[in-house]
Amino acid sequence: MLRPTVINAIPKDDYKLVLSFDNGEKKVFDVKPYITGSWFGKLNSKDYFAAVKTNGFNVEWPDGQDICPDDLYFNSKSV
């Protein structure tokens, strides 16, 4: 069975994403642990963090930061 994919992502002020998956599930993913170093550190800007988009598989930001779809699904909490 294939893992569900992200079809919508809503950024929250606390660096969490409310994710909707193609199987109908809605989950919350905490991005804070990823915000380290120069590459993912850009996500620390609230405006940049809010620029998150879905690409039919996972989430990504304008400069190419993305998070593994497995992490998004298996490490998020059901709403």
N, CA, C and O atoms as a CHARMM CRD file, in Angstrom:
* protein
*
  316
    1    1 MET  N      0.83900  -1.18300   0.00000 PROA 1      0.00000
    2    1 MET  CA     0.00000   0.00000   0.00000 PROA 1      0.00000
    3    1 MET  C      0.88200   1.24400   0.00000 PROA 1      0.00000
    4    1 MET  O      1.86000   1.31800   0.74500 PROA 1      0.00000
    5    2 LEU  N      0.54400   2.19900  -0.81700 PROA 2      0.00000
    6    2 LEU  CA     1.29300   3.44100  -0.85900 PROA 2      0.00000
    7    2 LEU  C      0.87700   4.34100   0.28900 PROA 2      0.00000
    8    2 LEU  O     -0.27500   4.33600   0.72100 PROA 2      0.00000
    9    3 ARG  N      1.83500   5.11200   0.77200 PROA 3      0.00000
   10    3 ARG  CA     1.52100   6.06300   1.84200 PROA 3      0.00000
   11    3 ARG  C      0.66600   7.16700   1.26100 PROA 3      0.00000
   12    3 ARG  O      0.80100   7.50500   0.08500 PROA 3      0.00000
   13    4 PRO  N     -0.21900   7.73700   2.07500 PROA 4      0.00000
   14    4 PRO  CA    -1.00400   8.87900   1.61400 PROA 4      0.00000
   15    4 PRO  C     -0.10100  10.06400   1.27600 PROA 4      0.00000
   16    4 PRO  O      0.97800  10.21700   1.84900 PROA 4      0.00000
   17    5 THR  N     -0.54700  10.88600   0.35700 PROA 5      0.00000
   18    5 THR  CA     0.21800  12.06300  -0.02600 PROA 5      0.00000
   19    5 THR  C     -0.50900  13.33200   0.41600 PROA 5      0.00000
   20    5 THR  O     -1.72900  13.34000   0.58000 PROA 5      0.00000
   21    6 VAL  N      0.25400  14.38900   0.60300 PROA 6      0.00000
   22    6 VAL  CA    -0.28900  15.66100   1.07000 PROA 6      0.00000
   23    6 VAL  C     -0.97500  16.38100  -0.09000 PROA 6      0.00000
   24    6 VAL  O     -0.40200  16.53300  -1.16900 PROA 6      0.00000
   25    7 ILE  N     -2.21300  16.82100   0.15200 PROA 7      0.00000
   26    7 ILE  CA    -2.92600  17.58700  -0.87500 PROA 7      0.00000
   27    7 ILE  C     -3.15300  19.03200  -0.45200 PROA 7      0.00000
   28    7 ILE  O     -3.49900  19.87400  -1.28100 PROA 7      0.00000
   29    8 ASN  N     -2.95800  19.32800   0.84500 PROA 8      0.00000
   30    8 ASN  CA    -3.10900  20.70000   1.32200 PROA 8      0.00000
   31    8 ASN  C     -2.29200  20.87700   2.59900 PROA 8      0.00000
   32    8 ASN  O     -2.20700  19.96800   3.42500 PROA 8      0.00000
   33    9 ALA  N     -1.69400  22.05300   2.75000 PROA 9      0.00000
   34    9 ALA  CA    -0.90900  22.36900   3.94300 PROA 9      0.00000
   35    9 ALA  C     -1.25100  23.78300   4.39100 PROA 9      0.00000
   36    9 ALA  O     -1.18000  24.73300   3.61100 PROA 9      0.00000
   37   10 ILE  N     -1.62200  23.90500   5.65900 PROA 10     0.00000
   38   10 ILE  CA    -1.93500  25.21300   6.23200 PROA 10     0.00000
   39   10 ILE  C     -0.90800  25.50800   7.31400 PROA 10     0.00000
   40   10 ILE  O     -0.86200  24.80400   8.32300 PROA 10     0.00000
   41   11 PRO  N     -0.07600  26.54300   7.12300 PROA 11     0.00000
   42   11 PRO  CA     0.93300  26.88000   8.13500 PROA 11     0.00000
   43   11 PRO  C      0.29500  27.57900   9.33000 PROA 11     0.00000
   44   11 PRO  O     -0.61000  28.39900   9.17300 PROA 11     0.00000
   45   12 LYS  N      0.77400  27.24900  10.51900 PROA 12     0.00000
   46   12 LYS  CA     0.32400  27.88600  11.75700 PROA 12     0.00000
   47   12 LYS  C      1.48000  28.67600  12.36500 PROA 12     0.00000
   48   12 LYS  O      2.64200  28.42300  12.04700 PROA 12     0.00000
   49   13 ASP  N      1.16300  29.63200  13.23800 PROA 13     0.00000
   50   13 ASP  CA     2.17500  30.50700  13.83300 PROA 13     0.00000
   51   13 ASP  C      3.21100  29.77700  14.67900 PROA 13     0.00000
   52   13 ASP  O      4.31800  30.28000  14.87200 PROA 13     0.00000
   53   14 ASP  N      2.86500  28.60000  15.18300 PROA 14     0.00000
   54   14 ASP  CA     3.77700  27.86600  16.05900 PROA 14     0.00000
   55   14 ASP  C      4.66200  26.87600  15.28400 PROA 14     0.00000
   56   14 ASP  O      5.12700  25.88600  15.84900 PROA 14     0.00000
   57   15 TYR  N      4.88900  27.14200  14.01100 PROA 15     0.00000
   58   15 TYR  CA     5.71100  26.30900  13.13400 PROA 15     0.00000
   59   15 TYR  C      5.16700  24.89000  13.00100 PROA 15     0.00000
   60   15 TYR  O      5.91500  23.91400  12.92400 PROA 15     0.00000
   61   16 LYS  N      3.85400  24.81300  12.97800 PROA 16     0.00000
   62   16 LYS  CA     3.18500  23.54200  12.71300 PROA 16     0.00000
   63   16 LYS  C      2.42300  23.67300  11.41200 PROA 16     0.00000
   64   16 LYS  O      2.01800  24.76400  11.01100 PROA 16     0.00000
   65   17 LEU  N      2.23600  22.54200  10.76500 PROA 17     0.00000
   66   17 LEU  CA     1.46400  22.49300   9.53300 PROA 17     0.00000
   67   17 LEU  C      0.23900  21.61600   9.76000 PROA 17     0.00000
   68   17 LEU  O      0.34900  20.51300  10.29700 PROA 17     0.00000
   69   18 VAL  N     -0.91400  22.10200   9.35500 PROA 18     0.00000
   70   18 VAL  CA    -2.10900  21.27300   9.32700 PROA 18     0.00000
   71   18 VAL  C     -2.16200  20.68000   7.92700 PROA 18     0.00000
   72   18 VAL  O     -2.30800  21.39900   6.93900 PROA 18     0.00000
   73   19 LEU  N     -2.04100  19.37000   7.85700 PROA 19     0.00000
   74   19 LEU  CA    -1.93100  18.67600   6.58300 PROA 19     0.00000
   75   19 LEU  C     -3.19400  17.89000   6.27300 PROA 19     0.00000
   76   19 LEU  O     -3.75500  17.22600   7.14400 PROA 19     0.00000
   77   20 SER  N     -3.63000  17.97000   5.03900 PROA 20     0.00000
   78   20 SER  CA    -4.71000  17.12700   4.55200 PROA 20     0.00000
   79   20 SER  C     -4.09300  16.13400   3.58000 PROA 20     0.00000
   80   20 SER  O     -3.30600  16.50900   2.71100 PROA 20     0.00000
   81   21 PHE  N     -4.45300  14.87200   3.73200 PROA 21     0.00000
   82   21 PHE  CA    -3.90500  13.80200   2.89800 PROA 21     0.00000
   83   21 PHE  C     -4.97500  13.28600   1.93600 PROA 21     0.00000
   84   21 PHE  O     -6.17300  13.45900   2.16200 PROA 21     0.00000
   85   22 ASP  N     -4.51900  12.65500   0.86800 PROA 22     0.00000
   86   22 ASP  CA    -5.44400  12.18700  -0.15600 PROA 22     0.00000
   87   22 ASP  C     -6.33500  11.03100   0.28900 PROA 22     0.00000
   88   22 ASP  O     -7.22800  10.62300  -0.45400 PROA 22     0.00000
   89   23 ASN  N     -6.10900  10.50400   1.47800 PROA 23     0.00000
   90   23 ASN  CA    -6.96800   9.44700   2.00400 PROA 23     0.00000
   91   23 ASN  C     -8.05000  10.01600   2.93400 PROA 23     0.00000
   92   23 ASN  O     -8.79800   9.26000   3.55400 PROA 23     0.00000
   93   24 GLY  N     -8.12800  11.35600   3.02800 PROA 24     0.00000
   94   24 GLY  CA    -9.12900  12.00200   3.85000 PROA 24     0.00000
   95   24 GLY  C     -8.66600  12.33500   5.26300 PROA 24     0.00000
   96   24 GLY  O     -9.38800  13.00400   6.00200 PROA 24     0.00000
   97   25 GLU  N     -7.47200  11.87900   5.65400 PROA 25     0.00000
   98   25 GLU  CA    -6.96600  12.17900   6.99200 PROA 25     0.00000
   99   25 GLU  C     -6.46700  13.60800   7.08400 PROA 25     0.00000
  100   25 GLU  O     -5.98300  14.17900   6.10700 PROA 25     0.00000
  101   26 LYS  N     -6.59300  14.17600   8.27700 PROA 26     0.00000
  102   26 LYS  CA    -6.06600  15.50100   8.57200 PROA 26     0.00000
  103   26 LYS  C     -5.15700  15.34200   9.78600 PROA 26     0.00000
  104   26 LYS  O     -5.55200  14.75800  10.79500 PROA 26     0.00000
  105   27 LYS  N     -3.93700  15.86400   9.68000 PROA 27     0.00000
  106   27 LYS  CA    -2.94900  15.70300  10.73600 PROA 27     0.00000
  107   27 LYS  C     -2.18600  17.00000  10.94900 PROA 27     0.00000
  108   27 LYS  O     -2.18500  17.88600  10.09400 PROA 27     0.00000
  109   28 VAL  N     -1.53400  17.09600  12.10900 PROA 28     0.00000
  110   28 VAL  CA    -0.69400  18.24500  12.43000 PROA 28     0.00000
  111   28 VAL  C      0.75400  17.76600  12.52900 PROA 28     0.00000
  112   28 VAL  O      1.06000  16.80000  13.22900 PROA 28     0.00000
  113   29 PHE  N      1.63900  18.46300  11.81100 PROA 29     0.00000
  114   29 PHE  CA     3.06500  18.13800  11.79500 PROA 29     0.00000
  115   29 PHE  C      3.85300  19.30200  12.37200 PROA 29     0.00000
  116   29 PHE  O      3.67700  20.44700  11.95800 PROA 29     0.00000
  117   30 ASP  N      4.71800  19.00500  13.32700 PROA 30     0.00000
  118   30 ASP  CA     5.55800  20.01500  13.97100 PROA 30     0.00000
  119   30 ASP  C      6.87000  20.14200  13.21000 PROA 30     0.00000
  120   30 ASP  O      7.66000  19.19900  13.16400 PROA 30     0.00000
  121   31 VAL  N      7.10100  21.30000  12.61900 PROA 31     0.00000
  122   31 VAL  CA     8.30300  21.52600  11.81500 PROA 31     0.00000
  123   31 VAL  C      9.47300  22.02300  12.67000 PROA 31     0.00000
  124   31 VAL  O     10.61600  21.99400  12.21400 PROA 31     0.00000
  125   32 LYS  N      9.21400  22.47400  13.88700 PROA 32     0.00000
  126   32 LYS  CA    10.27000  23.07200  14.73100 PROA 32     0.00000
  127   32 LYS  C     11.55900  22.24600  14.81400 PROA 32     0.00000
  128   32 LYS  O     12.64100  22.82600  14.72100 PROA 32     0.00000
  129   33 PRO  N     11.49400  20.92200  14.98500 PROA 33     0.00000
  130   33 PRO  CA    12.75500  20.15700  15.06900 PROA 33     0.00000
  131   33 PRO  C     13.61700  20.22400  13.80500 PROA 33     0.00000
  132   33 PRO  O     14.81400  19.94400  13.86000 PROA 33     0.00000
  133   34 TYR  N     13.02900  20.58600  12.68800 PROA 34     0.00000
  134   34 TYR  CA    13.76100  20.66100  11.41800 PROA 34     0.00000
  135   34 TYR  C     14.44700  22.01100  11.21400 PROA 34     0.00000
  136   34 TYR  O     15.31900  22.14100  10.35600 PROA 34     0.00000
  137   35 ILE  N     14.05800  23.00700  11.99400 PROA 35     0.00000
  138   35 ILE  CA    14.54900  24.37100  11.77100 PROA 35     0.00000
  139   35 ILE  C     15.91900  24.53900  12.42400 PROA 35     0.00000
  140   35 ILE  O     16.04900  25.12000  13.50100 PROA 35     0.00000
  141   36 THR  N     16.93600  24.01200  11.74000 PROA 36     0.00000
  142   36 THR  CA    18.32600  24.10600  12.20000 PROA 36     0.00000
  143   36 THR  C     19.21600  24.36200  10.99400 PROA 36     0.00000
  144   36 THR  O     18.82600  24.11000   9.85400 PROA 36     0.00000
  145   37 GLY  N     20.39900  24.85900  11.25700 PROA 37     0.00000
  146   37 GLY  CA    21.37500  25.07900  10.19500 PROA 37     0.00000
  147   37 GLY  C     20.95600  26.18100   9.23600 PROA 37     0.00000
  148   37 GLY  O     19.90900  26.80600   9.40300 PROA 37     0.00000
  149   38 SER  N     21.77800  26.40600   8.24500 PROA 38     0.00000
  150   38 SER  CA    21.51800  27.50600   7.31500 PROA 38     0.00000
  151   38 SER  C     20.40900  27.17100   6.31300 PROA 38     0.00000
  152   38 SER  O     19.67300  28.06500   5.89400 PROA 38     0.00000
  153   39 TRP  N     20.27900  25.91100   5.92600 PROA 39     0.00000
  154   39 TRP  CA    19.29600  25.53700   4.91200 PROA 39     0.00000
  155   39 TRP  C     17.87000  25.56000   5.47300 PROA 39     0.00000
  156   39 TRP  O     17.02000  26.29700   4.97400 PROA 39     0.00000
  157   40 PHE  N     17.61100  24.77000   6.48900 PROA 40     0.00000
  158   40 PHE  CA    16.27600  24.74600   7.09200 PROA 40     0.00000
  159   40 PHE  C     16.06500  25.90600   8.05400 PROA 40     0.00000
  160   40 PHE  O     14.93000  26.18300   8.44100 PROA 40     0.00000
  161   41 GLY  N     17.13000  26.58600   8.44400 PROA 41     0.00000
  162   41 GLY  CA    17.01900  27.74900   9.30900 PROA 41     0.00000
  163   41 GLY  C     16.20000  28.87000   8.68400 PROA 41     0.00000
  164   41 GLY  O     15.65500  29.71500   9.39500 PROA 41     0.00000
  165   42 LYS  N     16.11200  28.88100   7.35600 PROA 42     0.00000
  166   42 LYS  CA    15.29200  29.88800   6.67400 PROA 42     0.00000
  167   42 LYS  C     13.82500  29.78400   7.08500 PROA 42     0.00000
  168   42 LYS  O     13.08500  30.76500   7.01400 PROA 42     0.00000
  169   43 LEU  N     13.40700  28.59400   7.51500 PROA 43     0.00000
  170   43 LEU  CA    12.01800  28.38900   7.92300 PROA 43     0.00000
  171   43 LEU  C     11.68700  29.13700   9.20600 PROA 43     0.00000
  172   43 LEU  O     10.51600  29.27400   9.56000 PROA 43     0.00000
  173   44 ASN  N     12.70200  29.61800   9.90100 PROA 44     0.00000
  174   44 ASN  CA    12.48400  30.36000  11.14300 PROA 44     0.00000
  175   44 ASN  C     11.79200  31.70700  10.89500 PROA 44     0.00000
  176   44 ASN  O     11.19600  32.27500  11.81000 PROA 44     0.00000
  177   45 SER  N     11.87000  32.20600   9.68600 PROA 45     0.00000
  178   45 SER  CA    11.14700  33.42100   9.31400 PROA 45     0.00000
  179   45 SER  C      9.67400  33.06000   9.14100 PROA 45     0.00000
  180   45 SER  O      9.33100  32.18400   8.34700 PROA 45     0.00000
  181   46 LYS  N      8.81600  33.73600   9.88400 PROA 46     0.00000
  182   46 LYS  CA     7.37100  33.43500   9.81200 PROA 46     0.00000
  183   46 LYS  C      6.83000  33.62100   8.39600 PROA 46     0.00000
  184   46 LYS  O      6.01500  32.82400   7.93200 PROA 46     0.00000
  185   47 ASP  N      7.28200  34.67100   7.71100 PROA 47     0.00000
  186   47 ASP  CA     6.81300  34.90500   6.33800 PROA 47     0.00000
  187   47 ASP  C      7.26700  33.79200   5.40400 PROA 47     0.00000
  188   47 ASP  O      6.49700  33.32300   4.56600 PROA 47     0.00000
  189   48 TYR  N      8.52200  33.37200   5.54900 PROA 48     0.00000
  190   48 TYR  CA     9.03400  32.30400   4.69200 PROA 48     0.00000
  191   48 TYR  C      8.33100  30.98800   5.01600 PROA 48     0.00000
  192   48 TYR  O      7.95300  30.24400   4.11200 PROA 48     0.00000
  193   49 PHE  N      8.15800  30.70500   6.29500 PROA 49     0.00000
  194   49 PHE  CA     7.47300  29.47700   6.70000 PROA 49     0.00000
  195   49 PHE  C      6.06300  29.43900   6.10000 PROA 49     0.00000
  196   49 PHE  O      5.60000  28.38500   5.66200 PROA 49     0.00000
  197   50 ALA  N      5.39100  30.57600   6.08200 PROA 50     0.00000
  198   50 ALA  CA     4.02100  30.65800   5.56700 PROA 50     0.00000
  199   50 ALA  C      3.94900  30.45100   4.05800 PROA 50     0.00000
  200   50 ALA  O      2.85800  30.26600   3.51900 PROA 50     0.00000
  201   51 ALA  N      5.07900  30.47700   3.36900 PROA 51     0.00000
  202   51 ALA  CA     5.10800  30.30200   1.91900 PROA 51     0.00000
  203   51 ALA  C      5.10200  28.83000   1.50000 PROA 51     0.00000
  204   51 ALA  O      5.35800  28.52200   0.33600 PROA 51     0.00000
  205   52 VAL  N      4.81800  27.93200   2.41900 PROA 52     0.00000
  206   52 VAL  CA     4.80000  26.50400   2.12500 PROA 52     0.00000
  207   52 VAL  C      3.75300  26.17900   1.06500 PROA 52     0.00000
  208   52 VAL  O      2.67800  26.77600   1.03200 PROA 52     0.00000
  209   53 LYS  N      4.08200  25.23500   0.21000 PROA 53     0.00000
  210   53 LYS  CA     3.17900  24.76600  -0.85300 PROA 53     0.00000
  211   53 LYS  C      3.21000  23.24600  -0.88300 PROA 53     0.00000
  212   53 LYS  O      4.16400  22.62500  -0.41500 PROA 53     0.00000
  213   54 THR  N      2.17400  22.66100  -1.43100 PROA 54     0.00000
  214   54 THR  CA     2.18800  21.22800  -1.68100 PROA 54     0.00000
  215   54 THR  C      2.57300  20.99600  -3.12900 PROA 54     0.00000
  216   54 THR  O      2.35100  21.84900  -3.98800 PROA 54     0.00000
  217   55 ASN  N      3.14600  19.84900  -3.39000 PROA 55     0.00000
  218   55 ASN  CA     3.52900  19.53200  -4.76700 PROA 55     0.00000
  219   55 ASN  C      2.90900  18.21200  -5.23500 PROA 55     0.00000
  220   55 ASN  O      3.37900  17.60400  -6.19600 PROA 55     0.00000
  221   56 GLY  N      1.85700  17.78200  -4.55100 PROA 56     0.00000
  222   56 GLY  CA     1.19400  16.53700  -4.91200 PROA 56     0.00000
  223   56 GLY  C      1.81500  15.31500  -4.26500 PROA 56     0.00000
  224   56 GLY  O      1.36300  14.19100  -4.48400 PROA 56     0.00000
  225   57 PHE  N      2.84900  15.53300  -3.46900 PROA 57     0.00000
  226   57 PHE  CA     3.56000  14.41700  -2.84700 PROA 57     0.00000
  227   57 PHE  C      3.91900  14.75700  -1.40600 PROA 57     0.00000
  228   57 PHE  O      3.68200  13.97400  -0.48600 PROA 57     0.00000
  229   58 ASN  N      4.50200  15.95000  -1.23300 PROA 58     0.00000
  230   58 ASN  CA     4.90800  16.42000   0.09100 PROA 58     0.00000
  231   58 ASN  C      4.75200  17.94000   0.14000 PROA 58     0.00000
  232   58 ASN  O      3.99600  18.51500  -0.64400 PROA 58     0.00000
  233   59 VAL  N      5.46600  18.58900   1.06000 PROA 59     0.00000
  234   59 VAL  CA     5.44100  20.04900   1.14000 PROA 59     0.00000
  235   59 VAL  C      6.81800  20.59500   0.80800 PROA 59     0.00000
  236   59 VAL  O      7.83000  19.91800   0.98700 PROA 59     0.00000
  237   60 GLU  N      6.83900  21.83400   0.32100 PROA 60     0.00000
  238   60 GLU  CA     8.11800  22.45300   0.00100 PROA 60     0.00000
  239   60 GLU  C      8.00200  23.96800   0.13200 PROA 60     0.00000
  240   60 GLU  O      6.90900  24.53500   0.12000 PROA 60     0.00000
  241   61 TRP  N      9.15600  24.59900   0.25500 PROA 61     0.00000
  242   61 TRP  CA     9.24200  26.05500   0.37800 PROA 61     0.00000
  243   61 TRP  C      9.94600  26.60800  -0.84400 PROA 61     0.00000
  244   61 TRP  O     10.53800  25.84300  -1.60500 PROA 61     0.00000
  245   62 PRO  N      9.89900  27.93200  -1.05700 PROA 62     0.00000
  246   62 PRO  CA    10.39700  28.53400  -2.29600 PROA 62     0.00000
  247   62 PRO  C     11.83500  28.18600  -2.68300 PROA 62     0.00000
  248   62 PRO  O     12.12400  28.02700  -3.86900 PROA 62     0.00000
  249   63 ASP  N     12.73600  28.06500  -1.72100 PROA 63     0.00000
  250   63 ASP  CA    14.12800  27.76500  -2.06500 PROA 63     0.00000
  251   63 ASP  C     14.40900  26.27100  -2.19400 PROA 63     0.00000
  252   63 ASP  O     15.54700  25.87900  -2.45200 PROA 63     0.00000
  253   64 GLY  N     13.39000  25.43400  -2.01800 PROA 64     0.00000
  254   64 GLY  CA    13.56000  24.00300  -2.22200 PROA 64     0.00000
  255   64 GLY  C     13.58500  23.15000  -0.96500 PROA 64     0.00000
  256   64 GLY  O     13.68900  21.92700  -1.06300 PROA 64     0.00000
  257   65 GLN  N     13.49300  23.74900   0.19900 PROA 65     0.00000
  258   65 GLN  CA    13.42600  22.93900   1.41200 PROA 65     0.00000
  259   65 GLN  C     12.16000  22.08300   1.32100 PROA 65     0.00000
  260   65 GLN  O     11.09500  22.56100   0.93100 PROA 65     0.00000
  261   66 ASP  N     12.30000  20.82400   1.68500 PROA 66     0.00000
  262   66 ASP  CA    11.13800  19.94600   1.71800 PROA 66     0.00000
  263   66 ASP  C     11.30100  18.94300   2.84300 PROA 66     0.00000
  264   66 ASP  O     12.37700  18.80800   3.42700 PROA 66     0.00000
  265   67 ILE  N     10.22300  18.24600   3.13600 PROA 67     0.00000
  266   67 ILE  CA    10.23900  17.25200   4.20600 PROA 67     0.00000
  267   67 ILE  C      9.74300  15.93900   3.62100 PROA 67     0.00000
  268   67 ILE  O      8.76100  15.90000   2.87800 PROA 67     0.00000
  269   68 CYS  N     10.43200  14.88200   3.96500 PROA 68     0.00000
  270   68 CYS  CA    10.12200  13.53500   3.47300 PROA 68     0.00000
  271   68 CYS  C      8.65000  13.20700   3.69300 PROA 68     0.00000
  272   68 CYS  O      8.13200  13.42800   4.78800 PROA 68     0.00000
  273   69 PRO  N      7.97100  12.69000   2.68900 PROA 69     0.00000
  274   69 PRO  CA     6.55800  12.35300   2.84300 PROA 69     0.00000
  275   69 PRO  C      6.30100  11.34100   3.95600 PROA 69     0.00000
  276   69 PRO  O      5.26100  11.39400   4.61200 PROA 69     0.00000
  277   70 ASP  N      7.24100  10.41700   4.17400 PROA 70     0.00000
  278   70 ASP  CA     7.08500   9.46500   5.27400 PROA 70     0.00000
  279   70 ASP  C      7.07600  10.18400   6.61200 PROA 70     0.00000
  280   70 ASP  O      6.26200   9.87000   7.48000 PROA 70     0.00000
  281   71 ASP  N      7.97600  11.15100   6.78600 PROA 71     0.00000
  282   71 ASP  CA     7.99600  11.94000   8.02300 PROA 71     0.00000
  283   71 ASP  C      6.68100  12.69000   8.19400 PROA 71     0.00000
  284   71 ASP  O      6.11100  12.71100   9.28500 PROA 71     0.00000
  285   72 LEU  N      6.21100  13.29500   7.13800 PROA 72     0.00000
  286   72 LEU  CA     4.97300  14.06600   7.22500 PROA 72     0.00000
  287   72 LEU  C      3.80400  13.20400   7.68400 PROA 72     0.00000
  288   72 LEU  O      2.99200  13.63600   8.50300 PROA 72     0.00000
  289   73 TYR  N      3.72100  12.00400   7.16400 PROA 73     0.00000
  290   73 TYR  CA     2.58700  11.16100   7.50200 PROA 73     0.00000
  291   73 TYR  C      2.76200  10.44600   8.84500 PROA 73     0.00000
  292   73 TYR  O      1.88100  10.50100   9.70400 PROA 73     0.00000
  293   74 PHE  N      3.88900   9.78500   9.01500 PROA 74     0.00000
  294   74 PHE  CA     4.06500   8.93900  10.20100 PROA 74     0.00000
  295   74 PHE  C      4.43200   9.71000  11.47000 PROA 74     0.00000
  296   74 PHE  O      4.24100   9.19900  12.57300 PROA 74     0.00000
  297   75 ASN  N      4.95800  10.94000  11.33100 PROA 75     0.00000
  298   75 ASN  CA     5.35700  11.72200  12.50400 PROA 75     0.00000
  299   75 ASN  C      4.42600  12.89400  12.78200 PROA 75     0.00000
  300   75 ASN  O      4.80900  13.85900  13.44400 PROA 75     0.00000
  301   76 SER  N      3.22900  12.80800  12.28400 PROA 76     0.00000
  302   76 SER  CA     2.23600  13.84000  12.56800 PROA 76     0.00000
  303   76 SER  C      1.13300  13.24400  13.43600 PROA 76     0.00000
  304   76 SER  O      0.99400  12.02700  13.55700 PROA 76     0.00000
  305   77 LYS  N      0.36500  14.13000  14.02800 PROA 77     0.00000
  306   77 LYS  CA    -0.69900  13.69900  14.94000 PROA 77     0.00000
  307   77 LYS  C     -2.06100  13.95300  14.29700 PROA 77     0.00000
  308   77 LYS  O     -2.29600  15.00100  13.69500 PROA 77     0.00000
  309   78 SER  N     -2.93300  12.99100  14.43500 PROA 78     0.00000
  310   78 SER  CA    -4.28300  13.13500  13.88900 PROA 78     0.00000
  311   78 SER  C     -5.02700  14.27200  14.55600 PROA 78     0.00000
  312   78 SER  O     -4.87900  14.51000  15.75500 PROA 78     0.00000
  313   79 VAL  N     -5.82600  14.97000  13.77300 PROA 79     0.00000
  314   79 VAL  CA    -6.63700  16.06600  14.29200 PROA 79     0.00000
  315   79 VAL  C     -7.98900  15.50600  14.72500 PROA 79     0.00000
  316   79 VAL  O     -8.84400  16.25400  15.19900 PROA 79     0.00000
